[in-house]
Amino acid sequence: MGIIKILDESLSNMIAAGEVVENPASLVKELLENSLDANSKYIKIDVKNGGKNLKFTDDGKGMSREDLLLCIERHATSKISSKDDLFNLNTYGFRGEALSSIAAVSKMIISTKRKDDAIGYSINVTAGKITNLKELQKSSGTEIEINNLFFNTPARLKFLRKDTTENTKIKEIVLQEALANPNVSIILAIDGKENIRTSGTGIENTIIEIFGVTTLKNLKPVEFGYIGNLSLTRSTKDFIFTFVNNRPVKAKIIEEALIDGYYTHLMRGKYPFAIVNLKVDPKSIDVNVHPSKKIIKFSDENKIYHDIYSITEVELNFDKNFNMPTFEVKKENLNFENINISEDSKKPFENFEINDIKR
């Protein structure tokens, strides 16, 4: 008798969950990007107990009863339908693994309603199994409530960090997604306290709402986003925010090009503040490298490097007033309700095309 056997479905789902849902922050990323793919303009995230309990609310397009029942099945997705779609992606999600992976390691309630439907629907899911389905009245959009994350995988639960550490990772994810989607209002509350709130009124207002007015004054818009002057330098690379087609990514080639562009301007051990958001042909990149979808490959890394490096070098060398700022950067406590949102600040850089760069 052979020794190879096909794993039980529930076990294979838990294994997949270990790749997709590494920690609460990765869960937040997956659900946030699902909401963005659903064309949401308002997303609220409530986090408790270091991310082991969460609640997502969005005003996206919602789901039908049939789609609601299918959404927790593995490899069920509305994002792609053929292998060609995999190399021409215009959405965050495409694997169809997020909700099934989350459902496999939590107790979850999904409530949803489409705009034109008279009623909505809600399901309860425990360890990947639907335990209840009911009709309900609600506004259009989707609400996902997750309780007891990793309750059935004690080994995974044991390796979670302290709540404060997990909360910091969650804030980093939400901050990146807010910068990548400045026309979407995103709110993050942790243990009842609001940590991030963006108005969805453009990239410059988003920068103000996250980092403060003074940070915006020390940034300069360039073809690929924003670069900071020397008053904004940091001791780590954590403030180099890189996006490709609005997708937060880890791209070493972009970081290297940017830092090389600053070259002699940076003191040893210092790194620039920059927001890089490249728009490239989806066919020229591969995002199907890792289940997290954070790592991508470019078909022409030399071109990417040259474009980022040359623009950065030119801006720093030819604008001496920007390079040597006279105003001081300090942390500002902002009252979000009093932020002056003007038409001039609605200047997102989504329309930048890498092919438009002047060499």
Secondary structure by P-SEA (a helix, b strand, c coil): ccccccccaaaaaaaaaaaacccaaaaaaaaaaaaaaacccbbbbbbccccccbbbbbccccccaaaaaaccccccccccccaaaaaccccccccccaaaaaaacccbbbbbbcccccbbbbbbbccccccccbbbbbccbbbbbbcccccccaaaaaacccaaaaaaaaaaaaaaaaaacccbbbbbbcccccccccccccaaaaaaacccaaaaaaccccccbbbbcccccccccccbbbbccccccccaaaaaaaaaaacccccccbbbbbbbbbbcccccccccccccccbbbbccaaaaaaaaaaaaaaaaacccccccccbbbbbbbcccccccccccccccccccccccccc
